[in-house]
Amino acid sequence: MTGIVILPAGRDDAFEDYKQFIRDGHPIEDIESYLSDKDLELFRTISETAV
């Protein structure tokens, strides 16, 4: 799975977005409805080995 993540950086609270979504992570359950079964399985595998 490859892709690009774009976060707004022009707002005063842009760093808070960064901390929430990039540094602190995001539960898989929040995004699984947007992923194919194949991508979801790959994401789960990669996420489990990274922890």
MDAnalysis code that builds the backbone (N, CA, C; Angstrom):
import MDAnalysis as mda
import numpy as np

u = mda.Universe.empty(153, n_residues=51, atom_resindex=np.repeat(np.arange(51), 3), trajectory=True)
u.add_TopologyAttr("name", ["N", "CA", "C"] * 51)
u.add_TopologyAttr("resid", np.arange(1, 52))
u.add_TopologyAttr("resname", ["MET", "THR", "GLY", "ILE", "VAL", "ILE", "LEU", "PRO", "ALA", "GLY", "ARG", "ASP", "ASP", "ALA", "PHE", "GLU", "ASP", "TYR", "LYS", "GLN", "PHE", "ILE", "ARG", "ASP", "GLY", "HIS", "PRO", "ILE", "GLU", "ASP", "ILE", "GLU", "SER", "TYR", "LEU", "SER", "ASP", "LYS", "ASP", "LEU", "GLU", "LEU", "PHE", "ARG", "THR", "ILE", "SER", "GLU", "THR", "ALA", "VAL"])
u.atoms.positions = np.array([
    [0.858, -1.171, 0.000],
    [0.000, 0.000, 0.000],
    [0.898, 1.225, 0.000],
    [0.653, 2.127, -0.917],
    [1.399, 3.382, -0.954],
    [0.405, 4.521, -1.014],
    [0.830, 5.679, -0.616],
    [-0.052, 6.822, -0.665],
    [0.626, 8.056, -0.111],
    [-0.102, 9.116, -0.124],
    [0.375, 10.395, 0.368],
    [-0.642, 10.896, 1.378],
    [-0.137, 11.397, 2.477],
    [-0.993, 11.991, 3.498],
    [-0.795, 13.493, 3.445],
    [-1.884, 14.222, 3.327],
    [-1.816, 15.678, 3.270],
    [-2.554, 16.244, 4.476],
    [-1.860, 17.051, 5.238],
    [-2.471, 17.737, 6.375],
    [-2.345, 19.237, 6.160],
    [-3.405, 19.987, 6.453],
    [-3.318, 21.441, 6.320],
    [-2.226, 21.985, 7.245],
    [-1.446, 22.912, 6.759],
    [-0.363, 23.464, 7.572],
    [-0.490, 24.966, 7.743],
    [-1.498, 25.567, 7.180],
    [-1.618, 27.017, 7.248],
    [-2.417, 27.525, 8.439],
    [-3.071, 26.621, 9.131],
    [-3.878, 27.043, 10.276],
    [-3.020, 27.140, 11.534],
    [-3.495, 27.874, 12.501],
    [-2.772, 28.008, 13.766],
    [-2.661, 26.677, 14.508],
    [-3.649, 25.796, 14.319],
    [-3.640, 24.526, 15.045],
    [-3.090, 23.363, 14.210],
    [-2.364, 23.649, 13.144],
    [-1.828, 22.603, 12.267],
    [-0.898, 21.650, 13.019],
    [-0.116, 22.159, 13.949],
    [0.778, 21.283, 14.702],
    [-0.013, 20.307, 15.560],
    [-1.161, 20.718, 16.048],
    [-2.016, 19.811, 16.811],
    [-2.515, 18.674, 15.914],
    [-2.854, 18.978, 14.670],
    [-3.242, 17.940, 13.710],
    [-2.099, 16.950, 13.516],
    [-0.909, 17.470, 13.355],
    [0.265, 16.620, 13.189],
    [0.415, 15.677, 14.385],
    [0.359, 16.231, 15.578],
    [0.540, 15.405, 16.772],
    [-0.531, 14.327, 16.863],
    [-1.765, 14.684, 16.564],
    [-2.866, 13.734, 16.694],
    [-2.790, 12.628, 15.647],
    [-2.564, 12.976, 14.404],
    [-2.686, 12.002, 13.326],
    [-1.384, 11.334, 12.913],
    [-0.279, 11.974, 13.068],
    [0.992, 11.408, 12.632],
    [1.787, 10.874, 13.815],
    [2.096, 11.701, 14.741],
    [2.954, 11.286, 15.857],
    [2.258, 10.318, 16.796],
    [1.012, 10.610, 17.178],
    [0.309, 9.786, 18.154],
    [-0.401, 8.594, 17.528],
    [-0.547, 8.600, 16.222],
    [-1.204, 7.489, 15.552],
    [-2.719, 7.621, 15.529],
    [-3.330, 6.626, 14.924],
    [-4.775, 6.622, 14.764],
    [-5.240, 5.181, 14.822],
    [-6.297, 4.874, 15.536],
    [-6.765, 3.493, 15.605],
    [-7.163, 2.972, 14.219],
    [-6.810, 1.728, 13.937],
    [-7.155, 1.118, 12.650],
    [-8.665, 1.173, 12.419],
    [-9.430, 1.007, 13.462],
    [-10.890, 0.993, 13.336],
    [-11.434, 2.285, 12.729],
    [-10.722, 3.382, 12.915],
    [-11.176, 4.664, 12.373],
    [-11.043, 4.761, 10.856],
    [-10.175, 3.941, 10.273],
    [-9.948, 4.045, 8.828],
    [-10.275, 2.781, 8.056],
    [-10.615, 1.697, 8.752],
    [-10.788, 0.416, 8.057],
    [-11.889, 0.436, 7.006],
    [-12.892, 1.250, 7.161],
    [-13.971, 1.296, 6.170],
    [-13.512, 1.910, 4.845],
    [-12.358, 2.569, 4.846],
    [-11.820, 3.190, 3.633],
    [-10.819, 2.297, 2.903],
    [-10.469, 1.153, 3.496],
    [-9.438, 0.285, 2.945],
    [-10.033, -0.984, 2.356],
    [-9.379, -1.504, 1.330],
    [-9.772, -2.807, 0.798],
    [-9.360, -3.870, 1.814],
    [-9.909, -5.070, 1.680],
    [-9.542, -6.155, 2.585],
    [-8.042, -6.430, 2.520],
    [-7.484, -6.403, 1.311],
    [-6.053, -6.651, 1.126],
    [-5.220, -5.581, 1.829],
    [-5.569, -4.313, 1.625],
    [-4.825, -3.217, 2.252],
    [-4.996, -3.233, 3.771],
    [-6.192, -3.574, 4.247],
    [-6.441, -3.637, 5.680],
    [-5.577, -4.717, 6.321],
    [-5.483, -5.881, 5.694],
    [-4.647, -6.956, 6.232],
    [-3.179, -6.542, 6.251],
    [-2.715, -5.910, 5.182],
    [-1.337, -5.432, 5.127],
    [-1.085, -4.385, 6.211],
    [-2.011, -3.476, 6.367],
    [-1.885, -2.415, 7.375],
    [-1.815, -3.019, 8.776],
    [-2.682, -3.991, 9.052],
    [-2.664, -4.650, 10.369],
    [-1.327, -5.365, 10.598],
    [-0.823, -6.051, 9.599],
    [0.437, -6.773, 9.718],
    [1.589, -5.812, 9.996],
    [1.666, -4.738, 9.236],
    [2.726, -3.760, 9.408],
    [2.603, -3.058, 10.766],
    [1.402, -2.718, 11.166],
    [1.184, -2.010, 12.422],
    [1.564, -2.877, 13.621],
    [1.250, -4.159, 13.555],
    [1.568, -5.049, 14.670],
    [3.067, -5.253, 14.827],
    [3.795, -5.290, 13.726],
    [5.243, -5.495, 13.815],
    [5.961, -4.217, 14.214],
    [5.321, -3.068, 14.008],
    [5.959, -1.795, 14.327],
    [5.816, -1.428, 15.798],
    [4.890, -2.076, 16.488],
    [4.616, -1.723, 17.879],
    [5.636, -2.287, 18.816],
])
